[in-house]
Amino acid sequence: MININDLKFNDDGLIPAIIVDDDTGDVLMMAYMNRESLSISIEKKLTCFWSRSRKELWLKGQTSGNYQHIREIMTDCDRDTLLVYVKPDGPACHLGNYSCFADDVMPREKEAHEKFTVCGLMELIKGRKTEKTEGSYTSYLFEKGLDKILKKIGEESSEVIIAAKNDRKETVYEISDLIYHLLVLMAEMNIDIKDIIKELASRHVIDKKIKQEKMTS
């Protein structure tokens, strides 16, 4: 583990800190830390920065409530930049945006599948629940309610099993249908993708413990 004194602060005694959402891997913001703010961050497990404009310490969330709970702090090979993984309580940007990085300087050309994210699909599904759209299959499922959604999940599960016995391409298609309907169920029950990630992560830890116990028994 690297000691604070091993880090390379610049001539102003600062080191850039890149803040990353621990769940999604999205870059949220970049700010500067000095030795004192980094020590506070480690002690409180909350991001604390040095404001270059105000010339003072800045505990993120102290006024807005959008604290960033630190999970891990890493440094690069030169030890002059920090990567801070956090669980954010709210938007990182002072404009109210989830991330400070939203504007393209040089947009890149993307394939259709590159623009797609599961989180983006989930937000679309949630939107179909709150604002019903005429002709939307997703809105139709929400209108019919939980029993209809569960029935579709049962049907899609069976189709995955049948497809898996026959063809890989068909199986991919049916799994996609199943995942979509599971996302609809999650939206219906107010279950967030982060809730599933947290549960899977806890099972991973338990599994490691079990393996360790078996190895030492």
BAZA-249169 format. One record per residue (C-alpha): residue in three letters; x, y, z negated. Coordinates in steps of 0.1 Angstrom, whole numbers, plus 5000, padded with zeros to 4 digits. Example, Ala and Ser with C-alpha at 12.3 -4.5 7.8 and 13.67 -1.06 7.14 Angstrom:
2
ALA512349554922;SER513749894929;
***
This chain:
217
MET500050005000;ILE501350345010;ASN501950604982;ILE500750964987;ASN504351084985;ASP505150865015;LEU502751055037;LYS504051335060;PHE502151665053;ASN502751955077;ASP504552275069;ASP501352405053;GLY501152095031;LEU498251955050;ILE497451625068;PRO494551575093;ALA491851325082;ILE489651155107;ILE486351055091;VAL484750735105;ASP481350575097;ASP482150245081;ASP479050075095;THR479050195131;GLY482650285137;ASP481550635150;VAL483950925144;LEU482051175123;MET484451465118;MET488051575114;ALA489251795085;TYR492451855066;MET493551735032;ASN496451835009;ARG497951634982;GLU495451754956;SER492351694978;LEU493551354988;SER494151264951;ILE490551384943;SER489251184972;ILE490850864960;GLU489850924924;LYS486151014931;LYS485950794962;LEU484251094979;THR485851295007;CYS487451614995;PHE489151855019;TRP491252175020;SER489452465037;ARG491952655058;SER489552945062;ARG488552985026;LYS491852865011;GLU490152634986;LEU489152274979;TRP486052154995;LEU484151844982;LYS482051735012;GLY478351725002;GLN478651934970;THR476252194984;SER474451995011;GLY474051664993;ASN475651495023;TYR478451315004;GLN480751075021;HIS481550765000;ILE484950635008;ARG485450265016;GLU488950275028;ILE491750515037;MET494450425063;THR497350605078;ASP498950575112;CYS502450445120;ASP503950795117;ARG502150845084;ASP501051195094;THR497351125100;LEU494650965079;LEU491750745090;VAL488950755063;TYR486150505065;VAL483050625047;LYS479350555040;PRO477750895047;ASP474651015028;GLY473651245057;PRO474851435087;ALA478551515089;CYS478251835110;HIS477252165095;LEU474852205124;GLY472851905110;ASN474151655136;TYR475151305126;SER478651365140;CYS480651685148;PHE481751525181;ALA478851565205;ASP480051785234;ASP481851645264;VAL484951825277;MET485551575305;PRO482551335308;ARG483450995320;GLU481550785345;LYS479750505328;GLU478150185339;ALA474450145329;HIS475349885302;GLU477950115287;LYS475350375279;PHE473250125260;THR473650075222;VAL471549855199;CYS471250155175;GLY469950365204;LEU467350105213;MET466250095176;GLU465750475176;LEU463650435208;ILE461550165192;LYS461050375161;GLY459850665183;ARG457250435199;LYS455950365164;THR455650725152;GLU454550865186;LYS452450615205;THR453050625242;GLU450350515267;GLY451350215287;SER454250135264;TYR454549765254;THR456349865222;SER453550095212;TYR451049825220;LEU452849585196;PHE452649845168;GLU448949905175;LYS448249535172;GLY450149515139;LEU452349265120;ASP450548945130;LYS450949015167;ILE454649095163;LEU455248775143;LYS453448575169;LYS455648715196;ILE458748635175;GLY457548275172;GLU457048245209;GLU460348405218;SER462148175193;SER460647865210;GLU461647995244;VAL465248045232;ILE465347685221;ILE463947555254;ALA466347775275;ALA469347665255;LYS468747305266;ASN468847405302;ASP470647715313;ARG473147975299;LYS471848265319;GLU468248195309;THR469348165273;VAL470848505274;TYR467648645288;GLU465548475261;ILE467848575233;SER467548935244;ASP463748915243;LEU463948765208;ILE466349035195;TYR464049305209;HIS461049165191;LEU463049135159;LEU463949505162;VAL460249585165;LEU459649375134;MET462349565116;ALA460849905126;GLU457449785115;MET458849695080;ASN461149995078;ILE464249775078;ASP467349955091;ILE470149785111;LYS472449895083;ASP470449675059;ILE471149375080;ILE474849455083;LYS475049495045;GLU473349155040;LEU475648985065;ALA478749145049;SER477649025015;ARG477248665028;HIS480748685044;VAL482248775010;ILE480348494993;ASP481448255020;LYS485148345014;LYS484748294977;ILE483247944983;LYS486147855006;GLN488647974980;GLU486947764953;LYS487047454975;MET490747514983;THR491647554947;SER489547264934;
***
